[in-house]
Amino acid sequence: MIELRRIPNLWQRWDVTVRDLPLAVLLAVMSVIPALQKYGTQLGDLPRRPFDALTALVIALECLPIAGRRRWPALCLALVSAGFVIDQLRVYHTVAGSALPIALMSAGAHLERHRRTVLLLIGGAYLLFVAVLDRRGSGEGVTGFTTFFLAMVLAWGFGAWLRQTRRTEEERRARLAEDTRTAERTRIARELHDVVTHHVTAMVVQAEAARYLTAAPDRLDGTLAAVGDTGRRAISDLRQMLDLLDPEHGAEPPADGIRTLVGRTRQAGQPVELTEDGEPREAAGRAEAAAHRVVREALTNALKHDHGAPTVVHVRYGPREISVQVSSDGSGSDAASPGGSGRGLAGLRERVGGEFTAGRQTGGHFVVQARIPTGTPS
């Protein structure tokens, strides 16, 4: 048996004509029920005529096109209007006349082309219809005909409002999707920047230093080996970053850790002192990953702009937050600096999830500070 919760999904998979067919059949059935015949639409105030063989065809002409009201709104409106005119001229006054406002509303909501032309044709046809009823002795009067016309205009207007609402919602969803794609592209660009810049900066600094070691083959060989190791680590970190960009992948701290990151920076020629207070908590994975980003970007910045300057990294693992401070005294030479875009530190301000500051302090020290909530209770 089909589960009840799956019925709405099955219903949505059906074609719109199939979904609208029950409404058409319901109107047709109601039109032939004797107890409801006196509740039909009556325009013209002419004496009612008993149902005959033609009545069934008129009811079918008014009701069955409702099944195509969304797929073929103009055709539906034309057929239903023709059936309504015959219904009123033959003075059947069936419940099927209620299909006309439904057809008008559907045309207002789903008709995409020639909307003004359709409105003009409807208005002209209605004036002709009123003239015919008047010649047949209708006692409806101007007030009655005008009221009925305004009711039909209201039905069309309601459909037009639904159309505009639907279009506005589609535009909103399109903007949201585009904003989501833009945010995702920005996130990927920042992740690439964070991963690549650190390693490439170290490789550039090491390569520049190797130019001055041609007279010392042993040291030159070690420097070039360090460049190769840095390149391999860059490839490894890029692969890890691609895994992290997977939306189903959790934000876990990098496997190498801050100590390894500091060690690689020392190998690139930057004197770095590391101090760690406390121990990271198991539930602080996202905060630890953010702390790793801050340290990595700060050390990359120091390599670029304060190469050779003593740098101090202080990380404190508190009960409710991780505090990071990276400072360099700015006294080192930046002759080997490859330059920077200023993008990395600016991007961190949006991703740390806590307090973040970065700038040159009094005395020339460049200090990066961050306080990252762990989300764990004290």
Phi, psi and omega in degrees: 000148180283130179293145183299324183289345179270349182299314178302322180293318178296321180298318181292335180284338181289155178296152183297329178294324178291321180289332179271348181299319179303323178295318179297316180295321180299315179297320180295317180295317179297330183289337182258000177283120185305321183293340183258358186295331181280356180258016181286167179289130182232117178232128180113342177056043177259155181299137182290143177253140177297153178296144176225195184296329181287339183300319181299320179293321179296316179298316179297320180294328180279321191267312188299324178299343179300333178298333179254023186294333179265328181279319180231069186298321181293314179297318178302314181295320181296315182292315180296320179296320178296317177296322180295319179297314179297318179304314183284323179289326177278353176061041174280321180055055182276164175296338180300341177300340178293348178290337183297309178297329177294317179295320178296315179298318180294320177296318177297329183272327191241348179286127185257328185241152175056039182294317180293322178298317179298319179297318179296319179296320179296315179298316179295318179296323180293319178298318178296319179298317179296320180297319179295316178299320181295321179292335179274008175093026180296138177254019184295318180082167182298321182297315181296314180295321180293318179299316179297318180297317179295325177296321178291322175298321178297320178297315177298316181298322178296319177296320178296323177296318177299320179298314180295321178297317179296318180295320178298318179294321177296320178295321179296317179295323178295318178295319179297318179296319179293319177297321178296316178297319179296317179297322180292319177297320179295319179297317180296318179299320180290321178297318177298317179300314183297316185286313187285317187300318181300310183290318182294321177300316178298320180294319179296316179298316180294320179294320177297320179293328181295335180297334183262007183247018181297334180275355180235084186304322182297313180291324178296317180298319179295320180294316179295324176297322178295322176299315178297318178297319179297319178297318179294322177293325177299317178297317180297317180291327176296318178297319178295322180295321178297325175293320180293331179286347175296123183299340180271357182268131180287157179277092180256152178294146179302149185290332186286332178079167183291325181297317177295321178299316178295319179299319179293324179293322175298320180296332178281359176102013180254118178289114184235132175250129183246132174230128179236130177245131179082183181233140178294146179268152182297327184275003185256034184301313181295317179295321179294322177296320178294321177297320178298319179299317182297313181296316182299315182290324179293319178292323176298318178297320178294319177298322183289310194252340180229045184299130181090351181278138176303132184234138183239129177245123179235120180238127179238123179266099180270176181291333183234356180202161173247125179255134181231134173220127178233123182227144174230144189278353174075010182268353182282165178280141176246030180294330182267007183291130177279000182086164182213161182267347185073008186278325187296307181294322178297321179293329181295329181303329183271343189249349182293321181083011178208212179277142180210131175222151177205130179173168179282130181260174178299132181097000175095354180288134172259121188237131173246125181231143179212142173235113190246115178296139179270342181077012180252145180290154179284000000 
